Structures are given as C-alpha cells and as structure tokens.
Amino acid sequence: METFKRLLTYYKYKWPLYLTGVITLSLSTALSLYSPIINGEMIDYISSQLTQGAAIDFGYVFRLFGIFILLIILSASLQYISNYMLQRVANYQGKVIRDQVYTRLQKLPVSFFDNKPPGQIASRIINDTEVIRQNFFHSFGSQSVVNLMYLVGIYIAVILVMPEFTLPMTLLIIFIILWQVGYIRLTTPLNASWREMEGSINTQISDLIQGVSMVQLYHQEDKQYQDFEATKKEWIANRDKSVVYDTVLSWNLSNFLRLLVTLGLMIYLGTRFVDGVLGYTVGTLYIIMNYVERLFGPIGMLIQQIVQSQQALAGAKRVFEILDQVPEDDSEEMIEITQGNVVFNQVTFGYTEEQTVLKDINLKADKGETVALVGHTGSGKSSIINLLFRFYDPQEGDILIDNQRIVEFNRDSIRQEMGIVLQDPFLFSGTIATNVSMKNPAITDEQVMDALEKVGAKPLIDKLAKGIHEPVIEKGQTLSSGERQLISFDRALVTDPKILILDEATSHIDSQTEELIQQAINVVKEGRTTFIIAHRLSTIQNADQILVLESGVIRERGKHSQLMQANGIYAEMFRMQANGTPS
Ligand SMILES: Nc1ncnc2c1ncn2[C@@H]1O[C@H](COP(=O)(O)OP(=O)(O)OP(=O)(O)O)[C@@H](O)[C@H]1O
C-alpha cells in the first residue's frame, strides 16, 4: 500500500493536464453511454408507429439517427484527445522517475555498488521504470480510469432504466472485487520474483557482453550457457504459473460472468411476462442488453490493469529501494589545494567491519614527489588511493592534503584536483576530444591537442581520419591499450591536477609503447604529487619513495637503492622480476 501511495504522489507532476484528460474522458464516456438511449428511443418510436399502423416521421428518425452518429463521433474524438493528454502525463511521470533513479545513483557512495552486479542496477533503471510507466502511470492511472468511469456510468444508467437491477449488480461488483483481492494475493509474490529474475538475466547477458573474450578464451561458453539456462528455466516456470492464474482467474472469469448475467437477465425477464405481455418496451430491452454487454469489457480490462499494476508495484518497490538509499552526506566546504602535499596519519581502514584492509598507514608525499606503492595483489595499494579520492573514509586516522583533513571537505572539490590514469582506462562513448576534456566546455580543442602533443600522442591522432574528433566506440575497444592510456594521460594533463595517480600505467604493453608512456609519465608528473601503483618495479626506480605493502601494512619504505640494500621484500621482488619470475 505504501508503494501504491508513493506512486500516486507522481500525479503532482502535470496534474492540470491529468485533470483535463480525466474530465475530457468523463465527457466522452457520458456521451458514449447516452448513445444507446437515443437508439432505444428510435426503436421504440418505430415499433410503436408500426404496431399502431401510423405513418413514420422519417425526419424525426433521421434526426435521432444524426444525434446518435454525432454522439459517437464526439465521444470518439474526446476519447482520442483525452488519451493523448493522459499518455503525455504518463510519459512525463515515467521520465521523472527515471531521472530520479539516475541522479540518485550518481550520488550514492561507491560502497553501494560493491557486490551489486551492474546488470541488476541497469535493470532497475531501464526495465522497472518502464514497467511503472506503462503498467501504472499509463495503464492503471489512465486506462483504468476510463474503464472505471464506464463501469460507474453503466451502473448509474442501469439503475435509472431498470432500478430492480441495483441489488444483483451491486452483488456482482462486490463479488468481482473479492475475486480480485484473492487473485492479487496469489500473484504478487510471483511477480516480485519474476522481476528479480529479469534482473538476473540482465546481469548474465551484460557479463557475457563485457567478458566475451574471456569466455571464449577459457572455453566457458557451455558453462555460461548452463547458468543462463538454469535462470531461464526458473523464469519460464514462473511465467507459466502466472499464465495459469491469468487465464483461469481473469479473462475466463469475465466470460463466465457474462454468460451468467445474461442467463439471469433472461430468466428474470421470463418471470416478467404477464398474460403474454412483457413489462418493458423493445427500446428499453435494447438499452439494458447494450449496457450489460458493455459492462463486461471494462470489467475484464480493469482486471487486466489491476494485474499489470501489480507488476508495476513490484518494480516500483525495487526502484524505491534505490531512491531510499541515503546519498553520501557531503560537506559544503570546498578544499583549496595549492600544493598537493599529502599526509596519511595512522590510517586504518576496512571495507567491512570484519576485515581490516589497511592498518596504521603513515605516509607523506610533497609537491613534485613520486611515491610508488608496491606489494603483492590484495596488499592494499588501490585501497590507499580509494581513501585519497574519498570513495571511502578511514575508520581511524587522518588523511591531509595541504594540511587540511579531507573528511571535512566536499568530495568533488577534492577530486577536482586529482587526475588518474588506470591500467585499463575507461573511455566513454563520444570522441577522443570529449574523452580528454570530459565534456568540459572550458577545455578547447587547442588545449586537447596541445596536451596530446606533450604526452607524445600526436602520431596516434595523425593517423586517425577525423583527428581528435574521431568517434570512440565500444569503450575504445578499437584502440590499443597503450593508445587508450595515452588518451587518459592527456585527460589527466588537460585538467592540470595537483595530485596524480597512475595505476599500473606501464603494464600490458610492448617495450616501444612503454617507452612512449614512460615519457608521457615524466611529462604529466612534472610539478605534481604522484602516486604510482606499479607491479613492474623496473619503472619506479627513480621514485622518491617506495612503500612496500603487505597485508595492508607498510613493511618497507625508502628509495630503490636503500630498499635494495636492506635486502628485504622489495629486493626479493625486484630480483624475481629481473629474473623474469612474476611477483
Ligand atoms: N570494494 C571492496 N569491498 C570489499 N573488499 C574489498 C573491496 N576492494 C578491495 N577489497 C579487499 O581489500 C583488500 C585490498 O585490496 P586492494 O584492491 O587495495 O589491493 P591491491 O594491492 O590494490 O591489489 P591489486 O594489485 O590486485 O589491485 C583485498 O583483500 C580485497 O579483497
């Protein structure tokens, strides 16, 4: 009920248009329901004239017929206009809810996305919001209003024409409502698990698309297909069950009731024959039969719409789960970074309470210095950077930039002064230029080009037909990983950050590109505080400090020569790499 009420609050958007749509629709319904009365009058007039042997006034008949046609045309036109208005409202409401989910996702802490498959989240934005738009705002919010009006209109009309029908009709409607409650109770859990399964299917497909090369490389096709098949089977079983409920309980019910009511009406009329004379005119009979016939259409559709609204409610629950996530509370205070001096003071951190990932980290990196973070996989190198970016905050200790505790400052203002080059840089759809400038209008093409030249990427641009305006497709898969890195160096350079993070910038590339990239690193490092996460120790021999991490603790620190002299973990890693054994 909470979810339902919350969806209703979306009617605050475009409510004047919605109201106009509903009023136009009421008019259309009233006209449509009035038309059989005109027909009934025409039938009664003709039959009474015929039985009395009197002449038929065709002018009168045509007038009635004309009114009937006019009513039908007017009603259909008004219905078209109201549909248009209500559909527009539904589209707008759908857009609002989609925007809300999207902007909320952007503001959520990075930790929200830990352990959440991207497919599941994408499914909430795309599928669930679409089901809400279609099944609730459009189908339930507007179409069911049409049907409800029809129903109420017919109810009132029948009471006026044949008052003795009030009780049976009321009982009929109560019966349908009770039937619905039972039906909804049966199908709600089914619909909820159906939406979950859709999310799971999305995840599997997006995993396949993103990791297709790995799947083929490791011959995982069959295994992946089996997993997909299992989810699909569950999905089909769920849908089959739902189809059984739908067919047995909804449409068939309405057909069954239609037969029952027509039969009841016939029996009742049979009892009304007194001395071979029926107490109603032929016109009244026509009106009653017409209304009874029309009654079932809206009931059937209303049932469908209630069913569909259940699917929308299941989707809405999942969407509201995201909307209810509390965005990170962020300080309004903007940090001012002029130097980029970084200090970690007794920092202890874990992603979860149970696991400490970094313990008592102390480090100091001044402007222009290069600090290399070294350690086996999982030792905590990236976690240090995550803390510096304020993707997470430490449980203990302080991180300072230019002597300011970063937890006290606005996250964006901190990140604005940081540049990052990842080992497998993420390129967005767009062009090379937009990937460098990150769509910042303040950055001109000349600046982009200038930065590209500085990092030695000019030859790459020269060979592209459209230069820096060459489209980037499929996350840059048409470029080599070295080329992607050069672009991301450029991205880092053009924003002129005070602090630079290079994440394994020299892995996975041939020696020629490595040289190019090494030169690019030297250019972008100039005058900035630089953190390098490197596995290839040969590239960090000139670093001002090398910190050797092991299980979240800094075990060794110093320059390359000092660490080699100490003959500890670093020296062993270095020797192993020099001998060609991976660390
Ligand atoms: N988002 C996360 N949620 C929970 N645990 C995490 C998360 N990210 C990393 N960890 C854990 O924290 C520890 C340190 O990981 P981190 O990524 O900092 O290591 P790393 O030294 O950068 O490793 P690599 O060289 O493989 O990138 C690991 O045990 C890892 O499993």
The ligand as an SDF file (V2000), in Angstrom:
LIG
                    3D

 31 33  0  0  0  0  0  0  0  0999 V2000
   35.0880   -2.9580   -2.6810 N   0  0  0  0  0  0  0  0  0  0  0  0
   35.6140   -3.8420   -1.8560 C   0  0  0  0  0  0  0  0  0  0  0  0
   34.8580   -4.4530   -0.9180 N   0  0  0  0  0  0  0  0  0  0  0  0
   35.3960   -5.3380   -0.0600 C   0  0  0  0  0  0  0  0  0  0  0  0
   36.6880   -5.6920   -0.0640 N   0  0  0  0  0  0  0  0  0  0  0  0
   37.4900   -5.1280   -0.9750 C   0  0  0  0  0  0  0  0  0  0  0  0
   36.9960   -4.1880   -1.9220 C   0  0  0  0  0  0  0  0  0  0  0  0
   38.0310   -3.7910   -2.7000 N   0  0  0  0  0  0  0  0  0  0  0  0
   39.1180   -4.4570   -2.2620 C   0  0  0  0  0  0  0  0  0  0  0  0
   38.7940   -5.2500   -1.2320 N   0  0  0  0  0  0  0  0  0  0  0  0
   39.7120   -6.0930   -0.4660 C   0  0  0  0  0  0  0  0  0  0  0  0
   40.6930   -5.2700    0.1130 O   0  0  0  0  0  0  0  0  0  0  0  0
   41.9520   -5.8760    0.0640 C   0  0  0  0  0  0  0  0  0  0  0  0
   42.9650   -4.9410   -0.5990 C   0  0  0  0  0  0  0  0  0  0  0  0
   42.5650   -4.7460   -1.9410 O   0  0  0  0  0  0  0  0  0  0  0  0
   43.2690   -3.7000   -2.8840 P   0  0  0  0  0  0  0  0  0  0  0  0
   42.4450   -3.6230   -4.1180 O   0  0  0  0  0  0  0  0  0  0  0  0
   43.5250   -2.4480   -2.1470 O   0  0  0  0  0  0  0  0  0  0  0  0
   44.6300   -4.4630   -3.1870 O   0  0  0  0  0  0  0  0  0  0  0  0
   45.7410   -4.1280   -4.2510 P   0  0  0  0  0  0  0  0  0  0  0  0
   47.0290   -4.2150   -3.5410 O   0  0  0  0  0  0  0  0  0  0  0  0
   45.4290   -2.8700   -4.9520 O   0  0  0  0  0  0  0  0  0  0  0  0
   45.5720   -5.3670   -5.2160 O   0  0  0  0  0  0  0  0  0  0  0  0
   45.8460   -5.4500   -6.7900 P   0  0  0  0  0  0  0  0  0  0  0  0
   47.2920   -5.2580   -7.0070 O   0  0  0  0  0  0  0  0  0  0  0  0
   45.4130   -6.8370   -7.0950 O   0  0  0  0  0  0  0  0  0  0  0  0
   44.9950   -4.4070   -7.4360 O   0  0  0  0  0  0  0  0  0  0  0  0
   41.7790   -7.1990   -0.6680 C   0  0  0  0  0  0  0  0  0  0  0  0
   41.6820   -8.2250    0.3010 O   0  0  0  0  0  0  0  0  0  0  0  0
   40.4680   -7.0390   -1.3810 C   0  0  0  0  0  0  0  0  0  0  0  0
   39.8040   -8.2580   -1.4760 O   0  0  0  0  0  0  0  0  0  0  0  0
  1  2  1  0
  2  3  1  0
  2  7  2  0
  3  4  2  0
  4  5  1  0
  5  6  2  0
  6  7  1  0
  6 10  1  0
  7  8  1  0
  8  9  2  0
  9 10  1  0
 10 11  1  0
 11 12  1  0
 11 30  1  0
 12 13  1  0
 13 14  1  0
 13 28  1  0
 14 15  1  0
 15 16  1  0
 16 17  2  0
 16 18  1  0
 16 19  1  0
 19 20  1  0
 20 21  2  0
 20 22  1  0
 20 23  1  0
 23 24  1  0
 24 25  2  0
 24 26  1  0
 24 27  1  0
 28 29  1  0
 28 30  1  0
 30 31  1  0
M  END
$$$$
